[in-house]
Amino acid sequence: MDILGGLLTVERSIPSSVLAGLATQEYSLHGGVIRNSAGQIVRHLVNAPGSPIPLDPLGLLSAPFDIFNTYQLHNLKQLSEQILAVSTATMAMSGLTLAVSTASFAVLHSSLKKVDRRLQQVGRDVEWIKRFLDSERHAALMDAAQDLAALPSDPVNRNQILHNHRTKVGQIAMQYLHEWENTQDASLLNSISHQHFYCAAFLLKARCSAELGMFDNALTELTQGKEQWLSNSREIANSKILRGDAVRFLGNEYAENIPTAKLIEWMDFATDSSIGLEHMDELRKQSLSTNRFSWPFRSNQEKFEQQHFVEMMDSLVKRKNVLEGYETQYKFYADNEIIPSELEGELSQLNELAGENNLLVLAPKQDME
């Protein structure tokens, strides 16, 4: 079934040729986008509008440990199920939906509220949490997200709200980025919270631009935000999780929660590389320290970080994958002048075509020719 005037075709499943391309690494999966080696979109995997979205913004959910972006072409049905499972797990752990079209204002607002609730559970008596939740920029971002989640249908009022909040959330994003970059001695949870609010703010701005038809602006804002987020998030990974002692994760106590495939993903992310198994060769050359790092147990926050640092690291890795997919999608939208909400509106009529994972498979026109 064609949508958007034939720009996209809805398919009931991932074609065998695409599955084979993933298995042979001719194609790669980035959140909700399957790309070829040239970076072109081969397929979109999109959340069916209105379907349950298991977002966990602080990365406190973890996928089954055998779900990774590595595929074997033994059984096409099993391979298809694995790819959909990877996409669903990526969505859950990244705290973001798979597609720009379903990364709606309402979803981003809901994601921010979930972070608030999690921080309140850790403890409002923690000084930085109280300051974080009570700040003017926090209130302004929550108000903007709430307003954008309930846009009126009247085009004049709608565009005025989009213009006003586009400017506001852009300023808020810079404020969160500034504080994030100037709190190098902050706790892991503090840094993770700042990255989430910064990410949500620049995503809101890019979405406002796209809804206003400012396609080039949307792509630029998304790309610049993603690159800044990546740089700072790698700092979190290196200074607050790996801590210059990644070899410790080869110890027996981490074997169940951090298998080799997961550790390789972590190292590729932290080092901005894609050398894969070579990381293991380098780590094995190092000796396990007898003076191993141990997490302190002085407060609820520190206990929380010790219990969930694996999921937080996974969250950063998966969010990178989703943001890479968003960047490709924004370029596709810019090239074809697609308003995300218009695509979302057409997809909402096709929910019956979604599979058990509540995902729709979309093929771009050029791939069908």
C-alpha positions in Angstrom: 0.0 0.0 0.0 1.4 3.4 -1.0 1.3 6.5 1.2 2.4 10.1 0.8 1.6 10.1 -2.9 3.7 7.0 -3.5 6.9 8.1 -1.7 6.6 5.2 0.7 5.1 1.7 0.4 3.9 -0.2 3.5 5.0 -3.8 3.6 3.7 -6.6 5.9 7.2 -7.9 6.6 10.9 -7.2 6.0 11.7 -8.7 2.5 14.2 -11.6 2.4 16.6 -9.5 0.3 16.8 -6.9 3.1 17.3 -9.7 5.7 20.1 -11.1 3.6 21.7 -7.7 3.4 21.7 -7.3 7.2 23.1 -10.8 7.6 26.0 -10.1 5.2 26.5 -6.6 6.6 25.7 -5.0 3.3 23.0 -3.2 5.3 23.0 -1.9 8.9 20.3 -1.2 11.4 20.2 2.2 13.1 17.2 2.4 15.4 14.3 2.4 13.1 16.3 2.7 9.8 17.9 0.0 7.7 20.7 1.7 5.6 23.0 0.6 2.9 26.7 1.2 2.8 26.1 4.6 1.1 23.9 5.7 4.0 20.7 5.5 2.0 17.5 4.3 3.6 16.5 0.8 2.5 13.6 0.4 4.9 12.0 2.4 7.8 10.7 0.5 10.9 8.1 2.7 12.4 6.0 2.4 15.6 2.4 2.0 14.7 0.7 5.3 15.9 -1.2 4.8 19.1 0.6 1.5 20.0 2.1 1.0 23.4 5.7 2.5 23.5 7.8 0.9 26.3 10.1 3.9 26.7 12.5 3.9 29.7 14.4 7.2 29.6 17.0 6.4 32.2 17.8 3.0 30.6 16.6 0.9 33.5 15.2 -1.8 31.3 17.6 -4.3 29.7 17.1 -6.4 26.7 17.8 -10.1 26.7 21.6 -10.3 26.6 21.7 -12.2 23.3 20.0 -9.4 21.4 22.7 -7.5 19.5 23.1 -6.0 16.0 24.7 -9.2 14.7 22.7 -11.5 12.5 23.1 -15.0 11.0 21.2 -16.1 7.9 20.0 -19.5 9.0 16.3 -19.0 9.1 14.6 -16.0 7.6 11.7 -16.0 9.9 13.9 -16.2 13.0 16.2 -13.5 11.5 13.2 -11.2 10.9 12.0 -11.8 14.5 15.5 -11.0 15.8 15.7 -7.7 13.9 12.3 -6.6 15.2 13.3 -7.6 18.7 16.5 -5.6 18.4 14.5 -2.6 17.2 12.1 -2.9 20.1 14.8 -3.3 22.6 16.7 -0.3 21.2 13.6 1.8 21.5 13.0 0.7 25.1 16.6 1.2 26.3 17.2 4.5 24.4 14.1 6.1 25.7 13.2 7.2 22.2 10.8 6.0 19.6 12.3 4.4 16.4 11.0 7.0 13.9 10.9 10.8 13.7 7.2 10.6 12.7 6.3 8.9 16.0 8.8 10.8 18.1 5.8 13.1 18.7 5.6 16.0 21.1 3.4 13.9 23.3 5.9 11.0 23.5 8.8 13.4 24.3 6.7 15.0 27.0 5.8 11.6 28.5 9.5 10.7 28.4 10.5 13.8 30.4 7.8 13.1 33.0 9.2 9.6 33.5 12.7 11.0 34.2 11.1 13.3 36.8 9.4 10.4 38.5 12.6 8.4 38.6 14.6 11.2 40.1 11.9 11.8 42.7 12.1 8.1 43.6 15.9 8.3 44.1 15.4 11.2 46.5 14.3 14.9 46.4 16.5 15.4 49.4 19.6 15.1 47.2 20.7 18.6 46.6 21.3 18.4 42.8 18.1 16.6 42.2 16.1 19.2 44.0 17.9 22.0 42.1 17.4 20.1 38.8 13.7 19.6 39.3 13.0 23.0 40.7 14.9 25.1 38.1 13.2 27.6 35.8 14.5 25.9 32.7 13.0 22.6 33.9 9.6 24.2 34.3 9.9 26.0 31.0 10.8 22.8 29.1 8.0 20.8 30.7 5.5 23.6 29.9 6.7 23.8 26.3 6.5 20.1 25.8 3.0 20.0 27.3 1.8 22.8 25.0 3.4 21.2 21.9 1.7 17.9 22.9 -1.7 19.6 22.6 -1.3 21.7 19.5 -4.6 23.2 18.1 -5.8 22.2 14.7 -6.2 25.9 13.7 -3.1 26.5 11.4 -2.6 30.1 12.5 -2.5 29.3 16.3 -0.7 26.1 15.7 2.1 27.8 13.8 2.4 30.6 16.3 2.8 28.1 19.1 5.4 26.2 17.1 7.4 29.3 16.3 7.3 30.5 19.9 8.3 27.2 21.5 10.9 26.5 18.8 12.9 29.5 20.0 12.2 28.7 23.7 13.3 25.0 23.6 16.4 25.9 21.6 17.5 28.3 24.4 16.7 25.7 27.0 18.8 23.1 25.1 21.8 25.4 25.3 21.2 25.9 29.0 21.2 22.2 29.7 24.2 21.7 27.5 26.2 24.5 29.3 25.4 23.0 32.8 26.2 19.5 31.5 29.6 20.6 30.2 30.4 22.5 33.4 29.7 19.7 35.9 32.5 17.4 35.1 32.6 16.2 38.7 28.9 15.4 38.7 27.6 12.0 39.6 26.6 9.4 36.9 22.9 9.9 37.5 23.3 13.7 37.3 25.1 13.5 33.9 22.6 10.9 32.6 19.7 13.2 33.5 21.3 16.2 31.9 21.9 14.3 28.7 18.3 13.2 28.5 16.9 16.7 29.0 19.4 18.2 26.5 18.5 15.5 24.0 14.7 16.0 24.5 15.1 19.8 24.1 17.0 19.7 20.8 14.7 17.0 19.5 11.7 19.2 20.3 13.3 22.1 18.4 14.0 20.0 15.4 10.5 18.7 15.4 9.1 22.2 15.6 11.2 23.2 12.6 10.0 20.2 10.6 6.4 20.8 11.4 6.8 24.4 10.2 8.3 23.2 6.9 11.8 24.4 7.8 13.3 21.1 6.7 16.9 22.2 6.3 16.8 23.8 9.7 15.4 20.7 11.2 18.2 18.5 9.7 20.9 21.0 10.9 19.5 21.2 14.4 19.2 17.4 14.7 22.7 16.8 13.3 24.4 19.4 15.5 22.5 18.3 18.6 23.4 14.7 17.9 27.1 15.4 17.5 27.2 17.5 20.7 25.3 14.8 22.5 27.7 12.1 21.2 30.8 14.0 22.3 29.5 14.6 25.9 27.9 11.1 26.2 31.2 9.5 25.3 32.7 11.5 28.2 30.1 10.0 30.5 31.0 6.5 29.3 34.7 7.0 29.6 34.9 8.9 32.9 32.0 7.6 34.9 31.5 4.0 33.7 34.6 2.6 32.0 36.9 4.7 34.2 40.0 3.7 32.3 39.6 0.2 33.6 37.3 -1.5 31.1 39.3 -4.7 31.6 37.5 -5.3 34.9 34.4 -6.2 32.9 36.2 -9.4 31.7 36.0 -10.6 35.3 33.7 -13.5 36.3 31.4 -11.3 38.3 30.3 -9.4 35.1 30.0 -12.4 32.8 26.2 -12.7 33.0 25.3 -9.0 32.8 28.1 -7.8 30.4 28.7 -10.5 27.8 31.4 -10.0 25.1 29.0 -8.6 22.5 27.7 -6.0 24.9 31.2 -5.0 25.9 32.3 -4.6 22.3 29.3 -2.3 21.7 30.4 -0.3 24.8 34.0 0.0 23.6 33.0 1.0 20.0 30.8 3.7 21.5 33.3 5.0 24.0 36.2 5.1 21.5 34.2 6.3 18.5 35.3 3.3 16.5 34.0 0.2 14.9 36.9 -2.3 15.4 34.7 -4.8 17.2 36.6 -7.8 18.5 39.9 -6.0 18.3 38.9 -4.3 21.6 38.9 -7.7 23.2 42.4 -8.4 22.0 43.6 -5.1 23.5 41.8 -5.7 26.8 43.2 -9.2 27.2 46.7 -7.7 27.0 45.9 -5.8 30.2 46.0 -7.4 33.6 43.1 -7.4 35.9 43.9 -4.9 38.7 44.0 -6.3 42.2 42.9 -2.8 43.4 39.5 -3.0 41.6 37.1 -0.1 41.5 34.2 -0.5 43.8 31.0 1.6 44.0 30.5 3.4 47.3 27.4 2.6 49.3 26.8 5.9 51.1 23.5 7.0 49.7 20.4 5.9 47.8 21.8 7.7 44.7 25.0 5.8 44.8 23.2 2.5 45.3 21.0 3.3 42.4 24.0 4.0 40.2 25.7 0.8 41.2 22.6 -1.2 40.5 21.9 0.4 37.1 25.1 1.5 35.5 24.9 -1.4 32.9 21.5 -0.2 31.8 22.6 3.4 31.7 25.5 2.6 29.5 23.2 0.5 27.3 20.9 3.5 27.1 23.6 5.7 25.7 24.7 3.1 23.1 21.1 2.5 21.9 20.3 6.2 21.9 23.2 6.8 19.5 21.8 4.2 17.1 18.3 5.9 17.2 19.7 9.4 16.7 21.7 8.2 13.7 18.4 6.8 12.3 16.7 10.2 13.0 19.4 12.0 11.1 18.8 9.8 8.1 15.1 10.2 8.3 15.3 14.0 8.6 17.4 14.1 5.4 14.7 11.9 3.7 12.0 14.3 5.0 14.0 17.3 3.8 14.6 15.9 0.4 10.9 15.1 -0.1 9.4 17.9 2.0 7.5 15.6 4.3 5.9 17.0 7.4 6.3 14.4 10.2 2.7 14.8 11.5 1.4 14.2 8.0 3.2 10.9 7.8 2.0 10.0 11.3 -1.6 10.8 10.2 -1.4 8.5 7.2 0.2 5.7 9.3 -2.5 5.9 11.9 -5.0 4.5 9.4 -2.7 1.4 8.8 -2.3 0.0 12.3 -3.9 -3.3 11.2 -0.8 -3.9 9.1 1.6 -3.8 12.1 2.9 -7.1 13.4 3.1 -8.4 16.9 5.9 -5.9 17.6 3.6 -3.0 16.6 6.0 -2.0 13.9 5.3 -1.0 10.3 7.8 -1.7 7.5 8.1 1.2 5.0 9.9 1.0 1.7 11.1 4.2 0.0 10.0 4.6 -3.6 13.5 4.5 -5.1 14.1 1.1 -3.5 11.0 -0.3 -5.1 11.9 0.8 -8.6 
